[in-house]
Amino acid sequence: MISAYIPAFNVDTKLLLSVVDSIYHQSVKPQTITILDDGSSPKIKLPNSSSKFTVYNNNLNRGRGFIRKLAIDDADTQLVLLCDSTNTIPPEFIKTAIDHFKDPKVAAVSGKIANGSNASSMALNWRGRHLFKQDHDFGGIFQEAVSLTTYGTLLRRSAVLEVGNFNPSLRHSEDKDLGNRLLNAGYKIIGDPNLVVHSIKNDTIFSVLERYWRWYGGTDEEFSMKDYWNAFKASLRPMMQEDIKANDWSAAFVSFLCPHYGYFRHLYRKFTGKLQKTH
């Protein structure tokens, strides 16, 4: 038994319906599909005549940790699919992922993420190269991962509950935080390169920088001068190096901006008292 949840916030209706369709048309279908609207303005309202899904509307935006915890608490199935509201999954995703749960120590299964087929802008090319690492050869054999991602992931509900569920206070890095607790409890997180999630969001330069900061900011959002220096070196090599090799000079500029954006984002949040609280 599988239930599927799509956390969503201020997402385009057309994109969201594409995500729903990709889950609905799985060869192994989930029993339910629920869209968790995390305080969108206006509230998410979709045609539901086919009874493909239900929509739960949160009155306030509570963040990624809260809405994912809500999904696990609400589910009444052994396995829970979490899929971001701008990502689609291929028809065999659940069928391929579910086989790994024959091992009782497997708590989560996910795969690669890549740009959708229509991605063509500089920001999307940069996203695919540096965030998704879609050109990297991950091989064809599944491996145990060292961290958890939830952009398109099948989870064992009992394992997640055993280690305390998602931290509802975290607005980002909630998946890494949960992943660390699962690994420390002796569970396995499987990365299967045969599973591919496609991002259909049309990111801008600003939004990919924001996403980069969110992915690597960490639960406590610490960013020391040493971190700044290491991030700056990484922006030159391999990031800008890869952009220049691809003759993508505009993307190289975005790579150059990354460490500076992250550091000043940290300073702004620190001095305005907006650093996320981990408890």
N, C-alpha and C positions, 0 to 999 in steps of 0.2 A: 504494500500500500504506500502510495506516494502522494503528497500534497505539494502544490507549487505556489510560491509567493513572489510577487513582483513589487519590491519597494519602489515608490515613485514620488517625485517632487517636481512640480512645474515642468512636466514633460509634454512634448508635442503629441497630440492625440494620434496622429497618423503613425508616429514611431511606436507608441505604446501598443496600438492594435497589431502592428507587425510582430512585436514581441509576444503578445498573447497568441497570435496565430502559430508562431513557431513552437510554442509549448503545446498548444491544443492539438497540433498535427504530429506529435511524437508517435513513433511506432508502439512504444509502451506509454500509455497515457496516464497522467496523474488523475487521481480521483477528483480533485478540486483545483481550481486556479483562482487565486485571490490577489487583487491589486491593493497594496497598502499605500494609500495616499497620505504622505507625511506632511499634511498641512499646506497643500498647494493652494495658490490664489489665482484664479478661482478654483474651487474644488473640482476634482476630476469627475466628469460625468460622461459615461460612454454608453452607446447603445448595447443592450444586453438581451435582445430578443431571442438569441440562440442559446442563452443560458450557458455560454462558454465559461463565464467567470463571474465573480462578485467583486464589488469595490467596497473597501473599508476606508472611510474618510476620517483622518485625524484632524482635530480642530486647530492644533498648533504644530509647527515644525519642530520635531524633537530630535532629529538627527539619525544617522545611520545605525548606531548601536541600539538605540531605542526601538526602531522599526524592525530590525532583524530579531531582536529579542521577542518582540510581539509576535513575529511569524512563528518562532519555535514554540512559544507558549500557546499559541492558538491551534497549532497542528495537532491532529489526533492520529497521525500515521507514523510508521517507523522511520521512513525516509522523507526528507524535506528538500525540495529544490528551491534554491534562491537564485533569481535571475534579475539583473539590473534592468531598469525600464528602457534602456537604449541599446540592449544587446539581444541578439537572436541566437537560437541554438538549432543545429541541424536535426532532422527527423530521428536519427539513431542515437542522439545524445544520451537520453535516459537509459536506453537499452544497453549501450556500451558501458555507461558508468555503473549501473546497478550490479554488474557481474563482480565488481571489486568488493562488494559488501559481503561476499561469501566468507571473507576473512573477518571474524568478529572484532578484530582490533582496528579495522578501518573505520575512521570517523568522518572522512570527507574525501570527495573525489572531484577534481576539476581538471581543466585542460589549458590549452593555449587561448589567447585572445588575439584577434587580428582585425584590421579594418574591413568594413563591408566592401562589396565589389565596386561601389560607385565612388569610393574615396579618391579624390584627385587634388585637393588643395594642399598648399605648403604645410599648413598646420596639421592636416591629417597624415601627410607623409612623415612629418616629424614624430607624430604620435605613434605611428606604426613602427618606426625605426627605433625610437628610444624608450617609449613607455611599454609598448606591446612586444618589442623585440621579435617581430613577426618574421624577420629574415634569418633568425638564428636557427640552427639545426638542432632540435631537441631530440633527434633520433626517433625511432618508431616504437620504443619499448617504454612502458610506464615505469615510474620511479617514485620512491618516497620523497615527498617534498619537505622543505625545511620551514615553510610558512604557509599560511592559509590565505586564499583569495576567495571572494564570494561574488564575483561579477557574473558567474554562471557555475553553480556548485551544487552537488548533491551531498546532503549531510545526514548522518545518523543522529536522530533526535535524542535518543537516550544518552549518547556520549556527550553531546553538547550540554544537556541538562546536568549531567554528572559533574562537569567541571564548572558549573555556574552560569551557563548561557552567555550570550553577548552582554558586554558591559553597556547598559543603557545611557551612561553619561558620555560615551565617546561619540563624537561627530565624525571622526575619521580614524583609521587604524584599528577599527573594532575587529576586523577579521584577523589581523596579525596578533592582536591581544588574545583572542580566543584560540587561535592556532597554537600559540605558545603554551597555553594551559592544556590543550589536548595532547600535545607532544610530551609535556612534562608528566602527564598522567599515563603515558605509555601507549597512546593511540597513534595510528598512522594517518598521514594525509597523503593521498595519492595524486600525482600529476600524470595524466595520461595524454601524450601528444596526439593521440587519435581523436581527442575531443577538442573541437574548435568552436569558440564563441566569437561571434562577429559583432563589432561595435558599429551601430548605424547612426550614431550621434554626429552632427556636423560641428565639430569643435572649432573654436577660434584660437588665435595665438594666446590670448589671455586665458581662455579656459583650459588649454593644455598645460600652461604654466601652473595654473591653480591645481590641476589634477596631479601634476608632477610633485608639487609641494605636499598635497594631501597624501599621496602614496608613500612619500619618503619622510614626512614630517615626524612620524613616531607618535606614540600615545602621549608623551609628555611635551612634545614640540620643542625639545631642547635643540639649540643650534649654536654651538660655541664657535669661537674664532678658528679652532682647529677643524671643526666640521665645515666651516665656510671655506677654508683653504683646501681641504680635501675635495669639496664639491666643485670648487673652481678648477682644480687640476683635472677632475673627471670631465668637466665641461669641455676642456681643451682636447683631452685624449682619454677615452676614445670618441666622445660625442661629436665634437666639431670635426675631428679627423674623419669620421664616417660620413658626415654631411658633405665635406669637401670632396671626398672620394666619389660620392654620388653626384658631384657637381651641383649640389643643392645649397647655394650660398645663403639664401634667405633662411633656410632651416639652421644653418650654422650660426646665424645671429640669434635665433631662439635658444640654441644650446648655450651660447655665451651668456644669455640673460638668466638662465636657470638658477645658478648659485646666488646671484644677486637678488633675484625675486624671492627665493626661499629665505635668505637672510633678512631682508627688509620686511618680509611678511611676518617673520618671527618677531622682529623688533616691534612692529606695529601692534601685534597681538599681545605682546608682553606688556607694553606700556599703556595699553588701553584695557588691560585686565581681561582679555578674551582668550587667554590660553586655556585649552580644554582641561577640565578636571577629570582625573582618572578614577575618582571614587564618588 
